[in-house]
Amino acid sequence: MKASLALFSLLTLFTSYSLKSPAVPPTVVQIQANTNLAIADGARLQIGSTLFYDPAYVQLTYPGGDVPQERGVCSDVVIRALRSQKVDLQKLVHEDMAKNFAAYPQKWQLKRPDSNIDHRRVPNLETWFTRHDKTRPTSKNPSDYQAGDIVSWRLDNGLAHIGVVSDGFARDGTPLVIHNIGAGAQEEDVLFSWQMVGHYRYFAK
């Protein structure tokens, strides 16, 4: 009986303390707009909402055109991440190609720009980033890559691929990458998985 009363007293004391003690508010990280971290956040928001890889040619509105959110290709991860910061690669690439068509890869037997697809082709994005001084050195040093950086590769089969560096890290300290290589937007440890051919940083910070 005494043991029961002691236990009851302890529970009463704990309950009283718990009710009176103020809750510790969760830490809220404010991400500043127009920063590379905000680009990474824009990529992260696609995880769970972009579920399919779909390379179909689609007639898009211009500017600001997009395929349905639940689908897309690797370049759409980059396009949407930058668009979250009011940077419209569809418009930027199209305008630059309209003035400098010969400066872009001639891989698709086109004679003029096509605002439906040009910005969704990785070699065109690589060219635009290079022409607009967004390039950074490629290296095998994980510390050279910041959240929001854009990286492009050539896969083992020769296809072009592109993704956004995350603010998350693998256990060995390598930054993770948010990309769509077949199963929608995913965050994975693939930064050094293929031949890296491009490293870009859109904002200065």
Backbone hydrogen bonds in HBPLUS format (Angstrom, degrees):
<---DONOR---> <-ACCEPTOR-->    atom                        ^
c    i                          cat <-CA-CA->   ^        H-A-AA   ^      H-
h    n   atom  resd res      DA  || num        DHA   H-A  angle D-A-AA Bond
n    s   type  num  typ     dist DA aas  dist angle  dist       angle   num
A0005-LEU N   A0001-MET O   2.97 MM   4  6.31 155.9  2.03 149.6 155.9     1
A0006-ALA N   A0002-LYS O   2.93 MM   4  6.17 153.7  2.00 147.4 154.7     2
A0007-LEU N   A0003-ALA O   2.96 MM   4  6.18 159.0  2.00 147.8 153.2     3
A0008-PHE N   A0004-SER O   2.90 MM   4  6.12 156.2  1.96 146.1 153.0     4
A0009-SER N   A0005-LEU O   2.95 MM   4  6.16 153.8  2.02 144.0 150.8     5
A0010-LEU N   A0006-ALA O   3.00 MM   4  6.30 155.5  2.06 147.8 154.1     6
A0011-LEU N   A0007-LEU O   2.95 MM   4  6.21 161.6  1.98 151.4 156.2     7
A0012-THR N   A0008-PHE O   2.90 MM   4  6.10 155.6  1.96 147.5 154.5     8
A0013-LEU N   A0009-SER O   2.94 MM   4  6.15 158.1  1.99 146.8 152.5     9
A0014-PHE N   A0010-LEU O   2.89 MM   4  6.12 161.1  1.92 151.7 156.8    10
A0015-THR N   A0011-LEU O   2.86 MM   4  6.00 162.6  1.89 149.0 153.9    11
A0016-SER N   A0012-THR O   2.90 MM   4  6.05 162.6  1.93 147.2 152.5    12
A0017-TYR N   A0013-LEU O   2.94 MM   4  6.12 157.3  1.99 146.9 153.1    13
A0018-SER N   A0014-PHE O   2.83 MM   4  6.01 158.3  1.88 149.1 155.5    14
A0019-LEU N   A0015-THR O   2.94 MM   4  6.13 159.2  1.98 152.2 157.1    15
A0020-LYS N   A0016-SER O   3.13 MM   4  6.24 146.8  2.25 140.1 148.7    16
A0021-SER N   A0017-TYR O   2.85 MM   4  5.88 140.5  2.01 147.3 157.4    17
A0038-ALA N   A0035-THR O   3.12 MM   3  5.20 124.2  2.44  95.3 109.0    18
A0039-ILE N   A0035-THR O   3.21 MM   4  6.65 141.2  2.37 139.6 150.1    19
A0039-ILE N   A0036-ASN O   3.07 MM   3  4.95 122.1  2.42  91.1 106.0    20
A0040-ALA N   A0036-ASN O   3.04 MM   4  6.44 156.2  2.10 148.9 154.4    21
A0041-ASP N   A0037-LEU O   2.95 MM   4  6.25 151.3  2.03 143.5 151.6    22
A0042-GLY N   A0038-ALA O   2.88 MM   4  6.12 147.7  1.99 140.6 149.4    23
A0043-ALA N   A0039-ILE O   2.96 MM   4  6.33 141.5  2.11 146.0 156.7    24
A0044-ARG N   A0040-ALA O   2.91 MM   4  6.20 156.9  1.96 147.5 154.2    25
A0045-LEU N   A0041-ASP O   3.05 MM   4  6.27 149.6  2.14 148.0 154.6    26
A0046-GLN N   A0043-ALA O   3.02 MM   3  5.54 156.1  2.07 113.1 120.7    27
A0047-ILE N   A0044-ARG O   3.01 MM   3  5.55 155.8  2.07 116.2 123.1    28
A0049-SER N   A0046-GLN O   3.03 MM   3  5.20 158.2  2.08 117.9 123.9    29
A0050-THR N   A0046-GLN O   2.89 MM   4  5.50 161.9  1.93 162.7 156.6    30
A0185-ALA N   A0050-THR O   2.88 MM 135  5.51 144.0  2.01 134.7 143.2    31
A0051-LEU N   A0070-GLU O   2.82 MM  19  5.26 137.3  2.00 118.3 124.4    32
A0052-PHE N   A0070-GLU O   3.06 MM  18  6.35 143.3  2.20 146.0 156.9    33
A0054-ASP N   A0072-GLY O   2.82 MM  18  4.99 157.6  1.87 125.9 133.7    34
A0071-ARG N   A0068-PRO O   3.03 MM   3  5.83 168.2  2.04 128.3 131.3    35
A0076-ASP N   A0073-VAL O   3.04 MM   3  5.39 133.4  2.27 105.3 117.9    36
A0077-VAL N   A0074-CYS O   3.17 MM   3  5.63 141.3  2.32 108.8 118.1    37
A0079-ILE N   A0075-SER O   2.89 MM   4  6.19 166.7  1.91 155.4 159.5    38
A0080-ARG N   A0076-ASP O   2.88 MM   4  5.87 167.6  1.90 145.2 148.7    39
A0081-ALA N   A0077-VAL O   3.00 MM   4  6.05 152.7  2.08 139.0 147.2    40
A0082-LEU N   A0078-VAL O   2.98 MM   4  6.19 164.7  2.01 156.5 159.2    41
A0083-ARG N   A0079-ILE O   2.87 MM   4  6.00 147.8  1.97 141.1 151.6    42
A0084-SER N   A0080-ARG O   2.98 MM   4  6.16 135.9  2.18 141.1 150.6    43
A0085-GLN N   A0082-LEU O   2.90 MM   3  5.31 151.7  1.98 108.3 117.5    44
A0087-VAL N   A0082-LEU O   3.05 MM   5  5.20 155.3  2.11 132.6 132.9    45
A0086-LYS N   A0083-ARG O   2.88 MM   3  4.68 153.3  1.95 112.0 110.1    46
A0092-LEU N   A0088-ASP O   2.99 MM   4  6.26 169.9  2.00 155.4 158.7    47
A0093-VAL N   A0089-LEU O   2.86 MM   4  5.64 167.3  1.88 143.3 147.7    48
A0094-HIS N   A0090-GLN O   3.11 MM   4  6.03 158.2  2.15 137.5 144.4    49
A0095-GLU N   A0091-LYS O   2.93 MM   4  6.02 167.6  1.94 152.1 155.6    50
A0096-ASP N   A0092-LEU O   3.09 MM   4  6.22 158.5  2.14 144.2 150.2    51
A0097-MET N   A0093-VAL O   2.84 MM   4  6.00 159.5  1.89 153.7 159.8    52
A0098-ALA N   A0094-HIS O   2.87 MM   4  6.00 151.4  1.95 149.0 156.9    53
A0100-ASN N   A0096-ASP O   2.84 MM   4  5.89 140.2  2.00 143.1 155.5    54
A0103-ALA N   A0100-ASN O   2.94 MM   3  5.50 152.5  2.02 117.1 125.8    55
A0104-TYR N   A0101-PHE O   3.17 MM   3  5.73 166.5  2.19 117.1 121.3    56
A0117-ILE N   A0114-ASP O   3.16 MM   3  5.94 153.0  2.24 122.1 127.3    57
A0118-ASP N   A0114-ASP O   2.97 MM   4  5.68 170.5  1.98 176.6 176.7    58
A0120-ARG N   A0117-ILE O   2.87 MM   3  5.21 146.4  1.99 113.1 124.1    59
A0121-ARG N   A0118-ASP O   3.26 MM   3  5.61 165.6  2.29 112.7 115.1    60
A0124-ASN N   A0121-ARG O   3.01 MM   3  5.50 127.4  2.29 111.7 125.1    61
A0125-LEU N   A0121-ARG O   3.15 MM   4  6.55 154.0  2.22 150.9 158.9    62
A0125-LEU N   A0122-VAL O   3.01 MM   3  5.06 114.0  2.46  99.3 115.5    63
A0126-GLU N   A0122-VAL O   2.89 MM   4  6.17 163.4  1.91 162.9 167.7    64
A0127-THR N   A0123-PRO O   3.02 MM   4  6.17 152.9  2.10 137.7 144.9    65
A0128-TRP N   A0124-ASN O   2.88 MM   4  6.15 160.7  1.92 149.9 155.1    66
A0129-PHE N   A0125-LEU O   2.91 MM   4  6.09 175.7  1.91 160.1 160.9    67
A0130-THR N   A0126-GLU O   3.04 MM   4  6.13 155.1  2.10 142.3 149.5    68
A0131-ARG N   A0127-THR O   2.85 MM   4  6.01 162.6  1.88 152.9 157.8    69
A0132-HIS N   A0128-TRP O   3.04 MM   4  6.16 131.4  2.28 144.9 157.1    70
A0134-LYS N   A0129-PHE O   2.95 MM   5  5.11 160.2  1.99 161.0 158.6    71
A0133-ASP N   A0130-THR O   3.31 MM   3  5.41 152.4  2.39 115.1 111.1    72
A0201-ARG N   A0134-LYS O   2.76 MM  67  5.30 152.0  1.84 149.1 158.0    73
A0136-ARG N   A0199-HIS O   2.64 MM  63  5.20 148.3  1.74 154.6 148.8    74
A0144-ASP N   A0141-ASN O   2.99 MM   3  5.68 167.0  2.00 125.4 129.8    75
A0145-TYR N   A0142-PRO O   3.20 MM   3  5.84 167.7  2.21 120.5 122.9    76
A0149-ASP N   A0146-GLN O   2.98 MM   3  5.64 162.0  2.01 140.5 142.1    77
A0148-GLY N   A0165-VAL O   2.85 MM  17  5.24 174.7  1.85 141.7 142.4    78
A0165-VAL N   A0149-ASP O   2.78 MM  16  5.21 171.2  1.79 156.3 159.5    79
A0150-ILE N   A0200-TYR O   2.84 MM  50  5.00 167.4  1.86 144.6 149.0    80
A0200-TYR N   A0150-ILE O   2.73 MM  50  5.00 162.4  1.76 157.5 161.6    81
A0151-VAL N   A0163-GLY O   3.03 MM  12  5.59 161.5  2.07 148.8 154.8    82
A0163-GLY N   A0151-VAL O   2.94 MM  12  5.59 150.0  2.03 156.9 166.5    83
A0152-SER N   A0198-GLY O   2.92 MM  46  4.81 161.7  1.95 129.4 132.7    84
A0197-VAL N   A0152-SER O   2.93 MM  45  5.78 160.1  1.96 135.2 141.8    85
A0198-GLY N   A0152-SER O   3.24 MM  46  4.81 150.4  2.34 135.1 127.8    86
A0153-TRP N   A0161-HIS O   2.83 MM   8  5.19 157.2  1.89 140.6 146.6    87
A0161-HIS N   A0153-TRP O   3.06 MM   8  5.19 152.5  2.14 141.4 140.1    88
A0154-ARG N   A0195-GLN O   2.88 MM  41  5.40 143.6  2.01 146.8 158.7    89
A0155-LEU N   A0159-LEU O   2.80 MM   4  5.31 162.5  1.83 163.6 161.8    90
A0158-GLY N   A0155-LEU O   2.82 MM   3  5.11 162.9  1.85 117.3 120.8    91
A0164-VAL N   A0178-ILE O   2.98 MM  14  5.23 171.1  1.99 151.9 152.5    92
A0178-ILE N   A0164-VAL O   2.77 MM  14  5.23 170.9  1.77 162.1 162.5    93
A0166-SER N   A0176-LEU O   2.79 MM  10  5.24 172.1  1.80 138.6 140.5    94
A0176-LEU N   A0168-GLY O   2.93 MM   8  5.56 170.0  1.94 137.0 137.2    95
A0170-ALA N   A0174-THR O   2.78 MM   4  5.23 167.2  1.80 153.0 156.3    96
A0173-GLY N   A0170-ALA O   2.96 MM   3  5.29 163.1  1.99 116.2 119.5    97
A0177-VAL N   A0188-GLU O   2.80 MM  11  5.39 161.6  1.83 152.2 158.0    98
A0188-GLU N   A0177-VAL O   2.83 MM  11  5.39 161.8  1.86 153.7 154.1    99
A0179-HIS N   A0186-GLN O   2.94 MM   7  5.60 152.4  2.02 155.7 161.5   100
A0186-GLN N   A0179-HIS O   2.84 MM   7  5.60 160.0  1.88 157.3 162.1   101
A0193-SER N   A0190-VAL O   3.05 MM   3  4.86 169.6  2.06 113.2 112.2   102
